[in-house]
Amino acid sequence: MVGRHPATSGLHLTADERVLGKMKIMVAVKRVVDYAVKIRVKSDKSGVETSNIKMSMNPFCEIALEEALRIKESGLASEVIAVSMGPTQCVDTLRTGLAMGADRAIHVDAPATLYPLSVAKLLKALVDFEKPHLLILGKQAIDDDCNQTGQMVAGLLKWPQGTFASKVVLDKEKQVATVEREVDGGLETLCLDLPAVITTDLRLNQPRYATLPNIMKAKSKVIKKFTPEELNVQIKSDLELVQVTDPPKRKAGVIVSSVDELIDKLKNEAHVI
């Protein structure tokens, strides 16, 4: 299936920008509990325990940043900007992005809990400020699994969007991005006029590791700071967190001695047949 999404924004590459590859890419990255950490619910059930817990960049955000870096290394872009929203500790995540190869970073100093619509509004404000030609995000964060921010910011910007990208091909002469994405019926291919929003899926690429020399270089790279007030964005909660609980513990399995006994238990105890 092939579709084309026209851009409605007035932002276009000039002839010189197309020739010289002066395309700017912005990548949103999120600081989350490391994927290898066992999650523990707080005793008051107000959320997940994050104190003295290893935090890292969201895996889908790593994929988004890796794709932006590959586009730059192919000569199709001149600058990659990593952005993150949240408390001061987000700077560590941005340093990781800079060590991977991002040219500079932006930190929006905001409350620890930000919901997708607030993040989308902040991203729109940053896009209006930086004027990137492409905004790339992970399709979702592993802490809340909302899978909403990319779609919301595309709507706010009135930019075309390609979500769950498993392959991205840019044509800077035609100012289009071709995005291949997995759908229930197979693969769907979208042709997006730039500027556009792309969210990345797991199979898009394998993120690189930051080398020690690059980690050291990242310490001297610029991280610009903003506050929501400076971006004229009002942060408010559109959701109310009622309670966070552990999933119910599963009962221990039993060993049956025959097929007849198995069928009996499935029918009379599990009620699945």
N, C-alpha and C positions, 0 to 999 in steps of 0.2 A: 504494500500500500504506500502510495506516495502523495504527499500533500505539501502545499506551499503556504507559508504564513507571512504576509507582507508586514513590513515595519510601518508604524504610524508616527514614529519620532522623526524630527527633522535632522538628526545627527547622521552625517555621511562622511566617508573618507574622501579627501581630496585626491587629485591625481598624484601629487607628490607623496602623499601618505601611502597610497597604494604601491607606488614604485619603491619607496624606501622601507616599507613594512612597518610604518609608525602606527601600529595598532596597540591600544592600551587594553589590557585585560584585568578585570577586578575579580578577586576570588574571596568568597566569604568562608571563614573557618571558625569552628566552634570548639571551646574547651569543654571536655566531658570526662566522666569517670572512665579510666582506661578499660578497654574491652576485656582484658584478662582478669580484672578485679571482680571478686564475688560481691554482688550488690547486697547491702544490708539496709533494712528499713529502720528509721529512727524509732526510739522507744515511744515517743509521743505520736507516732504515725503521721507526722507532718510532712514527711518526705524521705528521700534517700540519704543515707549518711555520706557526707563528703569530707568530713574533717579527717586529716591525716590519711587521706586516700590518694593513691597515684592518679593523677589527671593527665590527659594527653589530648592530642588533636583528634577530633571525630574522624573515623576511618573513611567515611564518604567524602569528607572535606579534604583529606589527603589525596584522594583520587582526583578531586576537582583541581587542586593545586598542581598535581603532577601533569594533568592534561594541559593546563595553562603554560607550564614550563616547557612541555614538549612543543607546543605551538610556537612559543618564542624561539626555541632552539632550531626550529625548522625555518626560521626567518620570516614568519608571518606576523610577528608581533615584536614590539620594541620594549615593552615594559609590563611587568606583572606586579600587581598590588594586592597584598593580603590584608583583609580587614576582619576584625573581630569585635564583638560587643560583650560587655560584662565587666566584672570587677578587675582590679589591678592585676590579678594573677593571669589574666588573658594575655598579658605581654609575653609570658613564657611560651605560650602557644604560638604567638606571632614570631618569636625568635626562632622557633622550630621551622616555621614557614620560610623565614629569611634564610636559614641555614640550608633548606632544601633548594633555594635558588630565587625566591622572590626578591624583587629589586628594592621595595620599600613596603612599609606596613602602616595601617591606620587602626588605632584603638579607640573605640567609643566607650568611655567610662560610664557604665550604666549599672543598675541593680543586678544582683546575681541571677534573679529569675526574670527572664524575658520571654514573652510568648510570641508566636510567629508573626502576628500582625505588627507588633511593635518593632520586631527585627526588620520586617519588610519595609516599614516606614523609614527606619534609620538607613537601610540600604539605599532606598530611593533618594534620600537626602544626599548620601555620599556619591551616588551616581550623578546627581545633578551638579555636584561640586567638582568631581574628577573627570566627568565626561568620558568614561571608558566605552569601547566599542563592543565589548563582550563581558557579560557577568556570568560567572560560573559558580555553582554551589553544589555541595553534596545533596543527593535527593532527600536525605533525612538525617537526623541526628540519632545516635543510638541510645540517648538518655530518655527522650520523650517520644521518639518515633512519629512525630507529627506529620512530616512530609507535606508541609504547607507553605513554607517560606518562599521557595522559588516561584511557585504559582502566584502567590500574593504579590510579590514584588514585580513580576511580569505584568500583572494586572494594573498595578499602580503606575508603572512606567509606560503602559500601553505598548510594550515590546512583544514581539513574537517569542514563543518559548518552546524548547525541546526538552522534555523531562525524561528521566531514566535512560540517559544516553549510554549506549554500549559502543558507539563509534561516532567520532566527530571529524569531519573534513571541512576545512575552510578554503574558500576561493576568494582571495583578496581582490582580484580584478573585478569579479562580479559582485563583490560585497555580500556574499551569502555563506551560510554555514549549513552543511548537510549533516543531519543527525539521524543515526540509526538507533532504534529503540525496540526493546522486546515487549510484545503485547501478547494477549492470550492466544491469538490466532497465528503467531509467528513473529515476523519482523516488520516494523513500520519505518518508513523513511520520510523525514520532514526536511524541507528546504526552507531555511529561515533567512529573511533579509536582515542584515546587520543594521543597527545594533540589536542584540538578542540576549535572552536569558537561557542558559543551559544548566540542567541538573544532572549529576553523574550517577551511574549505576556501578555495581561492583565489577562487572566484566570489562569496563572501559580500559583499564590499565593496571599496572602494578607500581605503586608509589616507590620512589627511591628512598634510600637511607641518607640522612645528613652525615657528611664526613666531618671529621674533627677539624680540618682547616676551615671548612665552611661554617662550622659552629662558631669558631673563633671570629671569623669575618662578620658573622651575623650580629655580633655584639656592637659593632660600629655602624650598622645600618640604621637608617632613620625610622623611628616610629612616631608618627604624628598623632596627637591626642585631640579628641573632641568630646564634648558632652552633648547629651540630647538637646539641651537648651540652645547650645551654639548651632545645632542643626535644625532648630525650630520644630522639634518633634516632642510631643507630649507623651510620656510613658504612662500608660494606665493598664490595669489588669482587666482583660475581657473574660477571664476564666476564674473560677473559684475552685481551689483545691480543697476537697472535702476531707479525704483521708487516703493514705497510702498503706496498703497491707501486703504481706507476703501471700503468694498463692497457696491454696490449701495443700497440705502434705498428701502425697499419694499413698494409698494403702499398699502394703507389701504384697508381692505376687504370691501365687500358690502353684504348687506342682500337681498336675493331674496325672492319673495313672492310665487313662484311656481316652479315646476320642469321644466316646459316649459321655464320659464325665465332663469333658471340655464343653461339649454341646449343651449339656444340662446347665452348667454354670453360666454360659453365655446367654442362655434363654431365660433362666429363672433368677439369676443374681445380677448379671450385667444388663439384661433386657436389651440386648443388641440384635437378637435374632428372634 
